[in-house]
Amino acid sequence: MNYIILVNKENALDNKYYPTKLKKIKLKNQNVVYLNRIAYRNLLKLLKDINMEFKEEITIKTGYRPSLSQAFLFNDSGLKNDEIAKPFYSEHQTGLAVDLSIYVKTREIEKNDWLNYEEIINWLTNNAHNYGFIIRYPKNKSSITGYRYKPWHLRYVGKLATFLHQYDLTLEEYYDMFI
């Protein structure tokens, strides 16, 4: 599998694309999500380590989204263009992207409130690469990625994550320089 595939507003997946090796994950709230098996294996390690550091619970919110689900979100969410991708332009369709949630006791923190959890964001920023993940839409890079800062949106890129972290590069910058 190509873990460094670039999917963004200019680079769509083929309309016949379907991710391979998806793992079915049953969440505590009884929802089911899917994620690439290798990405999931590494995400479990990340979640174990981050949850040992903080009193809040960090969990999986979303993973793989088929094109019909992405179309529904895009058309009916009322979100801005810098918040949600069109079908076939979403990383969630690769099975390599995951959105995380923060729970305080049993209450899920709204995405707009994530910025109040700076220590968790800093941990993810400084450690996600050790598990093969990057914060896909980092702070101060929205002019490059086309999306606003989303510290909860992680993307599995495998060993490339450490290089991107070390040189403070987005996937777009990496593609522009090396591919």
C-alpha positions in Angstrom: 0.0 0.0 0.0 1.2 3.5 -0.8 1.1 5.2 2.6 2.3 8.5 1.2 -0.5 9.0 -1.4 -1.4 12.7 -1.6 -5.1 13.4 -1.4 -6.2 17.0 -1.2 -8.2 19.6 -3.0 -6.2 19.2 -6.2 -5.4 15.5 -6.0 -8.4 13.2 -6.1 -8.6 9.5 -5.6 -9.7 7.5 -8.7 -13.5 7.0 -8.5 -12.8 3.2 -8.4 -10.4 3.5 -5.5 -11.1 1.3 -2.5 -8.6 0.9 0.3 -7.2 -2.5 1.1 -6.6 -4.2 4.4 -9.2 -2.3 6.4 -9.7 -3.3 10.0 -13.2 -3.1 11.6 -13.0 -1.3 14.9 -15.9 -1.3 17.4 -15.8 1.8 19.5 -17.0 2.1 23.1 -20.1 4.0 22.0 -21.0 1.0 19.8 -20.1 2.8 16.6 -18.0 1.0 14.1 -15.1 2.6 12.1 -12.6 1.1 9.7 -9.0 1.9 9.3 -6.0 0.4 7.5 -4.7 -2.5 9.6 -1.1 -1.2 9.9 -2.3 2.3 10.6 -4.6 0.9 13.3 -1.9 -1.2 14.9 0.3 1.9 15.2 -2.6 4.1 16.3 -3.3 1.7 19.2 0.3 2.2 20.4 -0.1 6.0 20.1 -3.4 5.9 22.0 -2.0 3.7 24.8 0.9 6.1 25.3 -1.0 9.3 25.1 -3.7 8.1 27.4 -1.1 7.2 30.0 0.0 10.9 29.9 -3.3 12.7 30.4 -6.4 12.5 32.6 -8.6 13.1 29.5 -9.3 10.1 27.4 -8.2 10.3 23.7 -10.0 8.0 21.4 -10.9 7.3 17.7 -13.8 9.3 16.4 -13.7 8.6 12.6 -11.6 6.6 10.2 -12.4 5.4 6.7 -15.3 7.1 4.9 -16.8 5.7 1.7 -17.5 8.3 -1.1 -21.3 8.3 -0.4 -20.7 9.2 3.3 -18.2 11.9 2.3 -20.7 13.3 -0.2 -23.4 13.4 2.5 -21.0 15.3 4.9 -19.9 17.6 2.2 -23.4 18.5 0.9 -25.3 18.5 4.2 -22.8 19.6 6.9 -22.9 23.3 6.4 -19.2 23.3 7.0 -16.9 25.7 5.1 -14.6 24.6 2.2 -11.6 24.7 4.5 -13.2 22.1 6.9 -14.6 19.3 4.7 -13.4 17.7 1.5 -15.5 16.7 -1.5 -15.9 13.0 -2.3 -12.7 11.4 -3.7 -10.7 14.4 -2.4 -10.9 13.2 1.2 -8.0 11.4 3.0 -10.6 9.5 5.0 -11.4 7.5 1.8 -7.8 6.1 1.9 -8.3 4.4 5.2 -5.2 6.1 6.5 -6.7 9.1 8.2 -8.3 9.2 11.6 -10.0 11.9 13.6 -9.5 11.7 17.3 -11.8 12.7 20.2 -11.1 14.0 23.7 -13.4 12.9 26.5 -13.5 14.6 29.8 -15.3 12.1 32.1 -18.0 10.9 29.7 -18.4 14.2 27.7 -16.9 14.5 24.3 -15.0 17.8 23.7 -16.2 19.7 20.6 -13.6 20.1 17.9 -13.7 23.9 18.4 -12.6 23.3 22.0 -9.6 21.2 21.1 -7.4 24.3 21.2 -8.1 24.5 25.0 -6.1 21.2 25.3 -2.7 22.6 24.3 -0.8 19.9 26.2 -2.5 17.1 24.3 -1.9 18.9 21.0 1.7 19.4 21.9 2.1 15.8 22.7 0.6 14.8 19.3 2.7 17.4 17.5 5.9 16.1 19.1 5.2 12.4 19.3 2.7 11.3 16.5 5.6 10.8 14.1 7.0 8.1 16.4 4.0 6.0 15.4 4.0 6.9 11.7 1.4 9.7 12.0 1.4 13.3 11.2 -1.0 16.1 12.1 -2.1 16.4 8.5 -3.4 20.0 8.8 -0.9 21.7 11.0 -0.9 25.2 12.5 0.2 28.0 10.2 0.1 25.7 7.1 -3.5 26.2 5.9 -2.3 28.2 2.9 -0.4 25.1 1.8 -2.9 22.3 2.8 -6.0 24.3 1.9 -7.6 23.3 5.3 -7.7 25.1 8.6 -5.6 23.8 11.5 -7.0 20.4 12.7 -4.9 19.0 15.5 -7.3 16.0 15.8 -6.8 14.9 12.2 -4.0 12.4 11.9 -2.7 10.7 8.8 -0.7 7.6 8.7 2.4 8.0 6.4 4.7 5.3 8.0 8.4 6.0 8.3 8.1 9.2 6.3 6.4 10.8 9.4 9.7 11.3 11.2 11.2 13.1 8.2 8.2 15.4 7.8 8.3 16.2 11.5 12.0 16.8 11.6 11.8 19.3 8.7 8.4 20.7 9.5 6.9 19.7 6.2 3.4 19.0 5.1 2.7 16.2 2.6 2.1 18.8 -0.1 5.6 20.3 0.6 7.2 16.9 0.5 5.5 16.2 -2.9 6.6 19.5 -4.3 10.2 18.9 -3.3 10.7 15.2 -3.9 8.0 13.7 -6.1 
